[in-house]
Amino acid sequence: MEDARVVLASAAPTVMRAKGAEDFLRGKKINDDLLAEAGEKAAAESRPRDSIRGSAEYRRNLVGVLTKRALRKAIDEGHV
């Protein structure tokens, strides 16, 4: 992975980049374990709030899952 941008929406009071996850990905060989760990890092960086649509804990979990899925899709579609 030469470079990466991980942008989170609805995971903090405003849109934010998960710079720790981005830094973690740079220069590494892509595999599913790497993407899962990047998702975990993005989740740890997120700052979701509780709302009627879901708890902060639920949203943080979604950040991890959806980050991994989005990275895999970008790779599979040749965007990386």
Beta strands, then each sheet from edge to edge (+ up, - down):
strand 1: 7-8
strand 2: 16-17
sheet 1: 1+ 2-
end
